[in-house]
């Protein structure tokens, strides 16, 4: 049974069919990529999974449980966390306080006994942000602020993490470090990660399975080598973005 499954998801906005019969699975302990051109429906699918958008038809399952009609807050409590394409942080708070807010919110719903402050510090260490813990989040470069958003999501102890373009604003070395961090998270914590990303080098390196979305439908799915060798995908989207040896 997959950790997360989207089954026959359809979303219509008036006369626009944003998603049409989308099927997707995320396994525990793995990173699943979701790629496609702008306007393909990737963020809409994320919103359906986390509860911000109701599907016209189809179901979202978490470990076999139908969560399609649950609120975003309820889904978060069940273990779905996410970051956003448009950066969402508390700019007036410090880096540590951004993470602490999430840890304290988790304490309100969790049956676990833990110190939010300790959780915040552990997450800051894990994401390499400890030295910036007292810095105002709003003063950080965009790439670093995205790591704060990731750290805040991790502080809720998610089982599934939806990452919407987390490497945006990062340079090559920072993107590489992010890929290493995500790989460590799934290996050590058994997380399932669904990754929307335009940096194809990152996607091809860290993902075990990739779905290609175009015009609201999945046009290809498989491991990185299969996606790279798909002539339709290369012609429509990848082009020369991915070196053949990756």
CORURJO-V857630 format. One record per backbone hydrogen bond with DSSP energy under -1.0 kcal/mol. CO is the residue of the C=O (numbers start at 1). NH is the residue of the N-H. If there is no record, write none. Layout:
BEGIN
co & nh
CO & NH
CO & NH
END
This chain:
BEGIN
co & nh
3 & 63
4 & 26
5 & 61
6 & 24
7 & 59
9 & 22
10 & 56
10 & 57
11 & 18
11 & 19
13 & 16
16 & 13
16 & 18
19 & 11
22 & 9
24 & 6
26 & 3
26 & 4
30 & 193
31 & 208
31 & 209
32 & 195
33 & 211
35 & 213
37 & 40
40 & 216
41 & 45
42 & 46
43 & 47
44 & 48
45 & 49
46 & 50
47 & 52
47 & 53
57 & 10
59 & 7
60 & 67
61 & 5
62 & 65
65 & 62
67 & 70
71 & 75
72 & 76
73 & 77
74 & 78
75 & 80
79 & 159
79 & 160
81 & 162
89 & 91
90 & 93
91 & 138
93 & 137
94 & 98
95 & 99
96 & 100
97 & 101
99 & 103
100 & 104
101 & 105
102 & 106
103 & 107
104 & 108
106 & 110
115 & 119
116 & 120
117 & 121
118 & 122
119 & 123
120 & 124
121 & 125
122 & 126
123 & 127
124 & 129
129 & 132
130 & 133
132 & 135
133 & 96
135 & 95
136 & 139
137 & 140
141 & 145
142 & 146
143 & 147
144 & 148
145 & 149
146 & 150
147 & 151
148 & 152
149 & 153
150 & 154
151 & 155
153 & 156
154 & 157
159 & 192
160 & 81
161 & 194
162 & 83
163 & 196
165 & 168
167 & 170
171 & 175
172 & 176
173 & 177
174 & 178
175 & 179
176 & 180
177 & 181
178 & 182
179 & 183
180 & 184
181 & 185
182 & 186
183 & 187
184 & 188
185 & 189
191 & 29
192 & 161
193 & 32
194 & 163
195 & 34
196 & 165
198 & 200
199 & 203
200 & 204
201 & 205
202 & 206
203 & 207
209 & 33
210 & 222
211 & 35
212 & 219
212 & 220
214 & 217
216 & 20
217 & 214
220 & 212
222 & 210
223 & 227
224 & 228
225 & 229
230 & 234
231 & 235
232 & 236
233 & 237
233 & 238
234 & 239
238 & 241
243 & 246
END
